[in-house]
């Protein structure tokens, strides 16, 4: 895979699409497939605990300042 390859994420049990929600670019269920780039997972996302005020975090889009993620 190379950085400009498209990646589609789904939840395996029910094939729910995962995409960016309208709320602060959080990842979550999406009505339509959302095309990520493979390069997005090289520092493009992070876990945001601040906005929830608890130990429960949300994955948010943070281009160039996030963490590296591995797809398994």
Secondary structure, 3 states (H helix, E strand, C coil): CCCCCEECEEECCCCEEEEECCCCCEEEEECCCCCEEHHHHEEEEEEECCCCCCCCCEEEECCCCCEECCCC
